[in-house]
């Protein structure tokens, strides 16, 4: 999209909620292959929902949130950049308008979300934005730059020490978390992860 020469993806709260998905997205972003963006409202949403569903206080997830900010220091699309765009947008769920507004303000090429149906192509295409499932997004990154992205998955797997994961078990975990195509790609390159 205009305003940025590097591929930019706006990450929805539902892809930051899952540890496996968010870790994969952060590790791939750390390679510099794409710029990961999201808003403070998205941050608050995934932390609030995770705390509620786990029955724990929100502060328990602040360390994870802060680590994500460290990996992507330019993560934030400030509210003042998108708040005036939001009211003019039409989406099936009005509660998702802030995500599209942040994508526009952040010059995103795509919105990475599990809820593709909430971001119809008829609304996004005229804006030069596509909605991608995290599995599709990660697979695209693997196919475009395997020599850059495969080592990111190796780093991610190496961090898992209690217990340690074989490459096969690691691919299984990703598959169980909805990254089916990504896991299939990684199974073809087990010696590299």
Secondary structure, DSSP 8 states (H G I E B T S, - for coil): -TT-SS-EEEE-HHHHHSHHHHHHHHHHHHTTSSEEEB-HHHHHHHHHHHHHHHTS-GGGGHHHHHHHHHHTTT-B--HHHHHHHHTT---SSGGGHHHHHHHHHTT-SEEE-S-GGGS-HHHHGGGT-EEE-HHHHHHHHHHH-HHHHHHHHHHHHHH-BTTB--HHHHHHHHHHTT-HHHHHHHHTTGGG-
